[in-house]
Amino acid sequence: MSGNSIYHFTNTAILSVEAIEAPEVITSSSFDDQLEPTLERLGLRRGMLEQVAGIKERRWWPPEVTYSEAAAQAGAKALETAGVSPDDIGLLIDTSVCRARLEPSSAVFVHNELGLPPSCLNFDLSNACLGFVNGMHLAGMMIDSGQIDYALIVDAEGSRTIQERTIARLQDPSTEATDILSDFATLTLGSGAAGMVLGRADRNPQGHVLVGGVGRAVTEHNQLCLGDMERMVTDSRGLLIAGLDVAEVAMKEADLEFEWDDIDHYIIHQVSTVHCDALVQRLGLDASKVPLTFPTLGNIGPAAIPITLAMHQDKIERGDKVLVMGMGSGINAMAAEIRW
């Protein structure tokens, strides 16, 4: 076991976590309607997204809403809930996968929109679906070290563009069944935004203490999911199996440092019925402690964990142990404990 696998925090707390739902509801049946000629020609049945993935619908942003605008909305909501002034934020991290440009960073637009001070460090942190949890880790280290008093993490994902392009491509008469399978995961994606404020635990006793966690990498699996804003090609089964393997190894390492046998809430990355059921079974989790958002929101990438946490937080009692668990294609995995 590497010393880098396990990490602890001494003075970091989560002060707020908020979600913004994209307003347009897009059903899986509407995708079936658009792909019906292709499905019929290939002898494939309707309803695979709902019956296999368990996703009834997902959300889209209106075309005029940018990713940075959505991220800023979530950040503003998190700041208001935390009661923290933008002037006090020392670090802004935008962990979004979706981006309109290669440069400048998405963070600079959020920084400007929220009126954060010139002293606030700001940058993007990208690690597929694990980015937000990585952001929590980095913010916690900077808070513990005394470099900053408060951090803001934001994320905004949008599936409209890539799904419209994927459907148009799959409507082509040359489409084969293998194309449907390789692009299937793209149609499970969703849209949404999240924001989280973290601060010093000793100055914010009302906060939720970030205890620590474990991280693990198996980057030999870096070809299982390859995507950009045009297309995402996924070996869904290969990604699932490799992800389960690394999650199991990470949790066994965590057993040496943490008491995670009595977790009250598991906030896991939301992908599909198959993924969530397999993770619950492999790790021996109590399924009743795993809230699900993917059936109506889809897979919202790195925003999935904070959005699920935000939507479930009214069911978490003071003192409960919460475990956030994520995986990012590549593959990286991480779990972190929050003492609510």
Secondary structure as the mmCIF struct_conf table of DSSP 4:
data_model
#
loop_
_struct_conf.conf_type_id
_struct_conf.id
_struct_conf.beg_label_comp_id
_struct_conf.beg_label_asym_id
_struct_conf.beg_label_seq_id
_struct_conf.end_label_comp_id
_struct_conf.end_label_asym_id
_struct_conf.end_label_seq_id
TURN_TY1_P TURN_TY1_P1 GLY A 3 ASN A 4
BEND BEND1 SER A 5 SER A 5
STRN STRN1 ILE A 6 HIS A 8
BEND BEND2 THR A 10 ASN A 11
STRN STRN2 THR A 12 GLU A 21
BEND BEND3 PRO A 23 PRO A 23
STRN STRN3 GLU A 24 THR A 27
HELX_RH_AL_P HELX_RH_AL_P1 SER A 28 LEU A 42
TURN_TY1_P TURN_TY1_P2 GLY A 43 GLY A 43
HELX_LH_PP_P HELX_LH_PP_P1 LEU A 44 ARG A 45
TURN_TY1_P TURN_TY1_P3 ARG A 46 GLY A 47
HELX_RH_AL_P HELX_RH_AL_P2 MET A 48 GLN A 51
TURN_TY1_P TURN_TY1_P4 VAL A 52 VAL A 52
BEND BEND4 ALA A 53 ALA A 53
STRN STRN4 GLU A 57 TRP A 60
TURN_TY1_P TURN_TY1_P5 PRO A 63 GLU A 64
HELX_RH_AL_P HELX_RH_AL_P3 TYR A 67 ALA A 82
TURN_TY1_P TURN_TY1_P6 GLY A 83 GLY A 83
HELX_RH_3T_P HELX_RH_3T_P1 PRO A 86 ASP A 88
STRN STRN5 LEU A 91 ASP A 94
BEND BEND5 VAL A 97 VAL A 97
BEND BEND6 ALA A 100 ALA A 100
BEND BEND7 LEU A 102 PRO A 104
HELX_RH_AL_P HELX_RH_AL_P4 SER A 106 LEU A 114
TURN_TY1_P TURN_TY1_P7 GLY A 115 GLY A 115
TURN_TY1_P TURN_TY1_P8 PRO A 118 SER A 119
STRN STRN6 LEU A 121 ASP A 124
HELX_RH_3T_P HELX_RH_3T_P2 ALA A 128 LEU A 130
HELX_RH_AL_P HELX_RH_AL_P5 GLY A 131 SER A 145
TURN_TY1_P TURN_TY1_P9 GLY A 146 GLY A 146
BEND BEND8 GLN A 147 GLN A 147
BEND BEND9 ASP A 149 ASP A 149
STRN STRN7 TYR A 150 GLU A 157
HELX_RH_AL_P HELX_RH_AL_P6 ARG A 160 LEU A 170
TURN_TY1_P TURN_TY1_P10 GLN A 171 GLN A 171
BEND BEND10 ASP A 172 ASP A 172
TURN_TY1_P TURN_TY1_P11 PRO A 173 SER A 174
HELX_RH_AL_P HELX_RH_AL_P7 ALA A 177 ASP A 183
HELX_RH_3T_P HELX_RH_3T_P3 PHE A 184 THR A 188
STRN STRN8 LEU A 189 LEU A 189
STRN STRN9 GLY A 192 ARG A 200
HELX_RH_3T_P HELX_RH_3T_P4 ALA A 201 ARG A 203
TURN_TY1_P TURN_TY1_P12 PRO A 205 GLN A 206
BEND BEND11 GLY A 207 GLY A 207
STRN STRN10 HIS A 208 ALA A 217
HELX_RH_3T_P HELX_RH_3T_P5 THR A 219 HIS A 221
TURN_TY1_P TURN_TY1_P13 ASN A 222 GLN A 223
BEND BEND12 LEU A 224 LEU A 224
STRN STRN11 CYS A 225 GLY A 227
BEND BEND13 MET A 229 GLU A 230
STRN STRN12 MET A 232 THR A 234
HELX_RH_AL_P HELX_RH_AL_P8 SER A 236 ALA A 254
TURN_TY1_P TURN_TY1_P14 ASP A 255 GLU A 257
TURN_TY1_P TURN_TY1_P15 ASP A 261 ASP A 262
BEND BEND14 ASP A 264 ASP A 264
STRN STRN13 HIS A 265 ILE A 268
HELX_RH_AL_P HELX_RH_AL_P9 THR A 273 LEU A 283
TURN_TY1_P TURN_TY1_P16 GLY A 284 GLY A 284
HELX_RH_3T_P HELX_RH_3T_P6 ALA A 287 LYS A 289
HELX_RH_AL_P HELX_RH_AL_P10 PHE A 294 LEU A 297
STRN STRN14 ASN A 299 ASN A 299
HELX_RH_3T_P HELX_RH_3T_P7 GLY A 301 ALA A 303
HELX_RH_AL_P HELX_RH_AL_P11 ALA A 304 HIS A 312
HELX_RH_3T_P HELX_RH_3T_P8 GLN A 313 LYS A 315
HELX_LH_PP_P HELX_LH_PP_P2 ILE A 316 GLU A 317
TURN_TY1_P TURN_TY1_P17 ARG A 318 GLY A 319
STRN STRN15 LYS A 321 GLY A 328
TURN_TY1_P TURN_TY1_P18 SER A 329 ILE A 331
STRN STRN16 ASN A 332 ARG A 339
#
